[in-house]
Amino acid sequence: MELKRYQDLKLLRSEVLLAVTLTCGFLHHIDHILRADRSGWPFISEVTPFTFSLLVYPLFISVFLTRSYPWYRVVAITFAYIATQMGHIFIETPVDQYSTWAHGVSNVSYSFGKANLLGISSPAMGIYAVVLSLLLSVAFILALFELIRDARLGTDK
């Protein structure tokens, strides 16, 4: 069986950007798990905001499956983007993302001193975590703009 290229799959630009966003989100969730202070069920016993953030995956699946409902896609990704931004503004700031890796332990009050799962202190990993979070935000915005464009132009085929 021959692998199909992007052009053969007839993906819309918005769908490619959604895939990039989903990839950034998945890597960001792995970062959450490894930092340990921002993880949650099913990786630890506690239900946390992280647990609810995993609902983004069924939401993305629904967006990929509803090309013929372009305004649904816009609303769904807008919701996911706003939820992500609120989490990164009020719950998990870039300083928190950086600090847990740079110092090797958490600086947030409810898990102060908790070590990351790799047991390392790495400013480079802290920078990676922050850059990944910023890339996730940028990818969300780009995908959202393309989804709005698709909806306005009626690009659903």
C-alpha positions in Angstrom: 0.0 0.0 0.0 1.4 3.3 -1.0 1.5 6.2 1.5 -0.6 9.2 0.4 0.9 12.7 0.4 -0.8 15.8 1.9 -2.1 16.8 -1.6 -3.5 13.3 -2.2 -5.4 13.4 1.1 -7.0 16.7 0.1 -6.7 18.1 3.5 -7.7 21.7 3.9 -5.0 24.1 5.2 -7.1 24.5 8.3 -6.9 20.7 8.9 -3.1 20.7 8.5 -2.9 23.5 11.1 -5.3 21.6 13.3 -3.0 18.6 13.1 0.0 20.8 14.0 -2.0 22.2 16.9 -3.0 18.7 18.1 0.7 17.6 17.9 1.8 20.6 20.0 -1.0 19.9 22.5 0.0 16.3 22.8 3.6 17.2 23.4 2.5 19.8 25.9 0.5 17.2 27.7 3.6 14.9 27.8 5.4 17.9 29.4 2.7 18.2 32.0 3.0 14.5 32.9 6.8 14.6 33.1 6.8 17.8 35.2 4.5 15.9 37.7 3.3 19.1 39.4 0.8 19.8 36.7 -0.4 16.2 35.9 -3.6 14.5 36.9 -5.7 11.4 36.5 -5.1 9.0 34.8 -1.4 9.5 35.4 -1.8 10.2 39.1 -4.7 9.4 41.5 -6.0 13.0 41.7 -8.5 14.6 39.3 -7.0 18.0 38.4 -7.5 20.6 35.6 -5.1 18.5 33.6 -7.7 15.7 33.7 -10.3 17.9 32.1 -7.8 19.2 29.6 -7.7 15.7 28.1 -11.2 16.3 26.8 -9.6 18.3 24.0 -8.8 15.0 22.2 -12.4 14.0 21.6 -13.2 17.6 20.7 -10.5 17.6 18.0 -11.7 14.3 16.7 -15.2 15.8 16.3 -13.7 18.8 14.5 -11.9 16.5 12.1 -15.1 14.6 11.4 -17.3 17.6 10.8 -15.9 19.3 7.7 -19.5 19.9 6.5 -20.2 21.9 9.7 -17.6 24.7 9.4 -19.1 27.0 12.1 -19.2 24.1 14.6 -15.5 23.7 13.9 -14.9 27.4 14.6 -16.9 27.3 17.8 -15.2 24.1 19.1 -11.7 25.3 18.4 -12.5 28.8 19.8 -13.6 27.1 23.0 -10.5 24.9 23.2 -8.3 27.9 22.5 -9.9 30.0 25.2 -9.8 27.2 27.7 -6.1 26.6 26.9 -5.3 30.3 27.3 -7.1 30.7 30.5 -5.2 27.7 31.9 -1.9 29.2 30.9 -2.8 32.6 32.3 -4.4 31.7 35.6 -3.2 28.1 36.5 0.1 27.3 34.8 2.1 30.4 33.8 5.2 30.2 31.7 7.2 30.9 34.9 5.8 27.7 36.4 6.5 25.8 33.2 10.1 27.0 33.2 10.8 26.8 36.9 9.9 23.1 37.5 12.4 22.1 34.8 15.1 24.7 35.6 15.1 24.0 39.3 14.1 20.3 39.1 11.2 20.8 41.6 7.9 22.5 41.6 7.5 26.0 43.0 3.6 26.0 43.1 2.1 26.0 46.5 0.1 22.7 46.3 3.1 20.7 45.2 6.0 22.8 46.4 9.3 20.8 46.2 7.8 18.0 44.1 10.5 16.7 41.7 9.8 16.3 38.0 9.6 12.7 36.8 13.0 12.8 35.1 14.7 13.9 38.3 16.7 16.6 36.5 17.3 20.3 36.7 17.4 21.6 33.2 17.0 25.3 32.1 17.0 24.0 28.5 13.9 21.8 29.3 12.3 24.8 30.9 12.8 26.9 27.8 11.5 24.0 25.7 8.3 23.8 27.9 7.7 27.6 27.5 8.4 27.6 23.8 6.1 24.6 23.3 3.3 26.3 25.2 3.7 29.5 23.0 3.8 27.4 19.8 0.6 25.7 20.9 -1.1 29.2 21.3 0.2 30.3 17.9 -0.9 27.1 16.2 -4.4 27.5 17.8 -4.7 31.1 16.4 -3.5 30.1 12.9 -5.9 27.1 12.8 -8.8 29.3 14.1 -8.2 31.9 11.4 -8.1 29.3 8.7 -11.3 27.7 10.1 -13.1 31.1 10.1 -11.9 31.6 6.5 -13.2 28.1 5.5 -16.6 28.9 7.1 -16.9 32.3 5.4 -15.9 30.9 2.0 -17.9 27.7 2.4 -14.8 25.5 2.0 -16.2 22.2 3.2 -15.1 19.9 0.4 
